[in-house]
Amino acid sequence: MLSAAVPWLIALAGTAVVTAVGNAMRLNPNTVGFAFLIVVLASAMRGGLLVGTVASIIATLCYNYFFFPPLYTFTIHDSSNWVALAAFLVTSVVVSRLVIDARIQAERAEQRRTELEMLYVEREKFMEENAHVQALRESETLKTSLLRAISHDLTTPLTAITIHTEALRRKAASDGELKEAVNGIAGETGRLRRRVDNLLSMARLEAGKAKPHREPTPPADLFRAVRENLPLVLESRPVTVHVDDDCPDANVDPSLALEILVNLIENAHRVSPPDTPLELVARPHPTDPDKVRIEVLDRGPGLPSGVADADGNLLPGATSDVAQRGLGLEIARSLAVANGGTIGITPRQGGGTIARLDLPAAPLPVEEPA
């Protein structure tokens, strides 16, 4: 409110001051006219065209009343004074209009400058983001191409190794020591082939070229499939399997869930001493009824203190401490995320670790009313 009244105060007070000073000092009417014009310009600059026009009229009236004879009356006898007053009024109004137009043009120019600066900044941001997106696309394309090339280059020798291994296995039927060595080669070859297949699956999922096909999958079925895919691992050490009676089915892609468990069990087998047992457990999630918890328990060296929190999540900077568990753990993490799940590792009481796989639970079937 105060800022809106300032231009009017300038117009009124300025006109009064010029009138008083002009009368007191008996200034020349021409000098007083220029002083009135300055007041009109100041009023127009602060208040706009309306204030400037009103100030022009008030200044013209004061100019006539106090400085043109006969004084102290609005009557004008000399025609030249009429011309002077009219010229003053027209000049003051026109100048006010010009001042307002100039101010509007200046404001528009400033606005355009601000808009151009914002557009420039947005352009720079867009170019940076576009370059970042392009780099990500190129990186994804390069990664996919690299994985495909690696897969192709590895698949061919792996196939040849498998063929020769089977030939050696037939020849080594009567040689127990050689047969054991051939079985070891076959097992490691199969594990390497699974790693290559897992990497390609992970790349396709991350690139959006493949999507999990989820369906209700009982954990018991997953454990049976694991036994079929890891016969050498699960036959070389004791393995116990337990599924709670109230454990719901997992809502996952069965093939991807199987690969997750295969990687977790292979990691547990690799870090555990020979003949120590592995335990496979499935139960409802202890805090989230919409999830299933599957655990792989081993008696390996365990995790150093300070690596994981109470929920089994790795603490910042702790990745290097579990690097010994190899690529399988990272593959399992990526496949779990693609299925809407998570993986955590926590120390096991008495030694060893617990790999916890939390997966979405399949919705219960709706019973139709009888």
HUNOR-V98473 format. One record per backbone hydrogen bond with DSSP energy under -0.5 kcal/mol. NH is the residue of the N-H (numbers start at 1). CO is the residue of the C=O. Records with the same first field share a line. If there is no record, write none. Layout:
# HUNOR-V98473
NH=CO ; CO
This chain:
# HUNOR-V98473
5=1
6=2
7=3
9=5
10=6
11=7
12=8
13=9
14=9 ; 10
15=11
16=12
17=13
18=14
19=15
20=16
21=17
22=18
23=19
24=20
25=21
26=22
27=22
32=28
33=29
34=30
35=31
36=32
37=33
38=34
39=35
40=36
41=37
42=38
43=39
44=40
45=41
46=42
47=43
48=44
52=48
53=49
54=50
55=51
56=52
57=53
58=54
59=55
60=56
61=57
62=58
63=59
64=60
65=61
66=62
67=63
68=64
72=65
73=65 ; 70
77=69
79=77
81=78
82=78
83=79
84=80
85=81
86=82
87=83
88=84
89=85
90=86
91=87
92=88
93=89
94=90
95=91
96=92
97=93
98=94
99=95
100=96
101=97
102=98
103=99
104=100
105=101
106=102
107=103
108=104
109=105
110=106
111=107
112=108
113=109
114=110
115=111
116=112
117=113
118=114
119=115
120=116
121=117
122=118
123=119
124=120
125=121
126=122
127=123
128=124
129=125
130=126
131=127
132=128
133=129
134=130
135=131
136=132
137=133
138=134
139=135
140=136
141=137
142=138
143=139
144=140
145=141
146=142
147=143
148=144
149=145
150=146
151=147
152=148
153=149
154=150
155=151
156=152
157=153
158=154
159=155
160=156
161=157
162=158
163=159
164=160
165=161
166=162
167=163
168=164
169=165
170=166
171=167
172=168
173=170
174=171
175=172
176=174
179=175
180=176
181=177
182=178
183=179
184=180
185=181
186=182
187=183
188=184
189=185
190=186
191=187
192=188
193=189
194=190
195=191
196=192
197=193
198=194
199=195
200=196
201=197
202=198
203=199
204=200
205=201
206=202
207=203
208=205
209=204
210=204
214=212
215=252
217=250
221=218
222=218
223=219
224=220
225=221
226=222
227=223
228=224
229=225
230=226
234=230
235=231
236=232 ; 233
240=278
242=280
244=282
247=244
250=217
251=360
252=215 ; 250
254=252
257=253
258=254
259=255
260=256
261=257
262=258
263=259
264=260
265=261
266=262
267=263
268=264
269=265
270=266
271=267
272=268
276=273
278=238
279=297
280=240
281=279 ; 295
282=242
283=293
285=291
289=287
291=288
292=359
293=283
294=292 ; 357
295=281
296=355
297=279 ; 295
298=353
301=271
307=304
309=313
312=309
315=307
318=315
321=318
322=318 ; 319
323=320
325=322
326=323
329=326
330=326
331=327
332=328
333=329
334=330
335=331
336=332
337=333
338=334
339=335 ; 336
340=337
341=336
342=358
344=356
345=312
346=354
348=352
351=348
354=346
355=296
356=344 ; 354
357=294 ; 355
358=342 ; 356
359=292 ; 357
360=339
361=290
362=249
367=365
